[in-house]
Amino acid sequence: MTGEPLVRLSGVNKWFGELHVLQDIDLSIDRGEVVVVIGPSGSGKSTLCRTINRLESIEQGEITIDGQRLPDEGKELARLRSDVGMVFQSFNLFAHKTVLENVMLGPIKVRKQSRADAEKRARELLERVGVSAQADKVPAQLSGGQQQRVAIARALAMDPKVMLFDEPTSALDPEMINEVLDVMTTLAREGMTMVVVTHEMGFARRAANRVVFMDGGRIVESAEPETFFTDPSSDRAKDFLSKILNH
């Protein structure tokens, strides 16, 4: 089974009312692959990311994770979804719980880990993302960059098969962006399967195995970063890159 892609989207279509936001999306992501999805605003990138764990439903097509079809709802969906870590633009941490408790919550509730095991693992993960000193604080006492690193630790605590990042640095001050991207780059090097929607082209160049360029709800092209950034095949990508790389 190792040859099976870990994530596969086949013929995926989605509408918001009249708006056809995802059009005939076919995308396979292998184990350990880092796929960075880029494109102009409104191109469907975030929606694509959110369909992979059914935060957005789809009208047509099929999505499989590790060979299993993503169900529409119910316990099976919850189980499959727990294999998919998600990090959002906003940190979505529980404001009234400490950083440590935020990271422990999923493993205790969903994975039925003991408190002791969950705490040990949570502390290791907070160390790994560089915020172990903040374990007993509540999220409001942390910077945005620290909160986002806690959100990454929280997702990792579930031992996901794949991690989704939906513009994880777009709400951060510029000086905090790199501390989050550095954690993500390390994860990529360690072999975590990742789908990253981002405007950070440096990260795409450095960490991606593949860049997927979307426009108008379609995948326009998909290539290795070196090829994509130096010689994109579509006029649309050339135009997009000329606008963002020259500033």
C-alpha positions, 0 to 999 in steps of 0.5 A: 500500500505504500505506493498509494497517495496519502491524500487524493482528490478526484474530480472535486467540485464545489459551489458557493451558490452560483460561484464555482469555487473548485472546478474539477480538482485532481490532486494526489499527495504522497506520504512525506510530500510537502505541497504548497498551494499558491495563487491570487485571492479568491482562487480557491486555495483555502477552500481546497485545503478545507475540503481535505478534512471536510470543513467544507463539503463538496458537491462532486468528486471524491477525497480519500485519506490513506485509502479511505473515502472521506465520509460526509458526517458522523463518527467515521468522519470524526475519526478520519478528521483526527488524522488530519491536523489543521492550522488556521490563520487565526489560532483558534486556541481555547482562551480560558485554558493554559497553553499546556491544556490546549495541547493536551485536550485532543489526545485525552478527549479523542485519542483517550490518552491518560493525562500523564501521557498527554502532558508528557507529549504536550511538553515535548511538543511545546519544546519542539516548537520553542514555547515550552516556557509558556506552558502555564500561560493562557493564550492572551499572554502570548504573541501571535507567533507564539500562539500559532506555534502552540496551534501547531503543537496542538495539531501535532499532539494528535499524531496526524497523518497529514497537516493542513496549513491555511495561510498560517502566517497571514495574521502575524506581524512580519517579525513573527512570521519566520518563527512560525515558518521555521517550525514548519520548515523543520516539520517538512524536513522531518518528513511530515506530509503537509499541504500549505496555503501561503503567500510566503514564496521563500517558504515555498522555495525552501520547503516544498516538494511541489508548488500547486498554482491555482486560479479561478477555482482550478489547478493551473499548474503543478511543478517542483519549486525550482521549475515553477519559480524560474520557468512557470509554464502558464502565462497566468503563473508568470503574471502572478509571479511577476507581481509578487516577486518584484516587490 
